[in-house]
Structures are given as structure tokens and as C-alpha cells.
Amino acid sequence: MVKMTSAEAQNQFGKLLDTAQREPVAITRHGRTADFVVSPQDMQKLLDSPKEANEALDDFLAWRKKTRHMIKPAAAELTDEEINRPVHELR
């Protein structure tokens, strides 16, 4: 699976869309997976097979529970604006 930071995804949105047509893309923020981008075909497969989707969701929720302790309380309270501001200031 390809990984891109949220800043890369913003700056290279066309590339993100092209890549997602071939394979899922994990979008990371501060080193943690924040989201996934998948092709319409992959999404349809997920929608068509609820059992597999539920297993994937269960795996994801287990991962989130296992890694939740790694998030500092102050970081969990940050807004998207607070996270994006320093990135935009550095550009």
C-alpha cells in the first residue's frame, strides 16, 4: 500500500487520485494513518461484501484501540486548523 502525508496529498492531489486507481493509498498525519483513498471499484467491492467490510472495520478498530495510548492527550485535542497552520506558514 502506498502512503502519502496529508501535505503531499494536498499538493499532489492528481497523483493521489491516479495512484488510488491502482491501489489503496494511506494518508498519514503526524506519522499516523488518518485516512484511506480507494478506487470506486475497490469501494464497490467493500459495499458489496459486508462481511469482508465488517472484518476490515473490526481490524481497523482493533488497531485504533491498540495504538490509542500512543496519542498524547494534547495532540488528540488539536483541530485541523491548528495542525495545518504551521505547514502553511512554512510554505
N, C-alpha and C positions, 0 to 999 in steps of 0.2 A: 504494500500500500504506500502510495506517495504521501508525504507530509509537506505542508506549507505553513508558514507562520501566518497569522491574521494580517500582518502588514504586507507580506508577499501576495496573499490572496487579494487584498485591496488593490495593490499596484499592478498585479498581473492577472486581472480578472478573466481576460480572454484565454490565457494559458490555463487557468484553473478550470474553466468550462471545457476546454479541449481535452485536458487530462482526465477529467471526470467521465468523459465519454468512453475512455478506455479502461479505467479502473477507479475505485473509490479514492477520494482524497481526504485525508485527515487534516483539519485546520487546527493549529495549535496556538495557544495564547499563554505566554509566560511558561513555555515548556510543557504545558498540559493540553491534551486533546480537548478542544472546545466544541468542535462540530465536525460533521462529515458532509461531503458533497458527492452525490452519486448520480449516475445517468438515469434518464427516465426509464430505461429498460430495467436497470437494477432496482429502481424504486417500485416498478410494477411487479417484479418478482417478489419483493418484500410484501407488497399489498396482497398478492395472490396466495401467498403461503403464510397464513397467520401463525402456524405452529413454528416455522423457522424464524419468523419475525419475533415471536414471543421468546424463543430461545436466545436470539441475539439480544433482545432487550434485557432478559434475565442476566446474560453475561455482562452487558454494559452496566447494569445496576450493581452487580456484584463487584465489578471493577471500581465503580464510583465509591462504593462503601469501603472497599479495601484501601483506596487512596485518599479518602476524605481527610484523614488525620494529617496528611501532608500539607494541607492548605491552612495557612495561618489565618486566624480569625480576622485580622485587619485586611488581608487580601480578599477574603470572601465577601467583604462589605464594599469593595471598590465598585464604582459604576463604570460602564463602558467609557464614558466621557473622561473619567479620571485616568483610565488606562491608556486611552488614545491620545490625550493631551501631550505627554512627553514625546511620543512618537512624532506627532505633527510638528512639535517645536524643533525637533532635531532635523527635520527635512529642510 
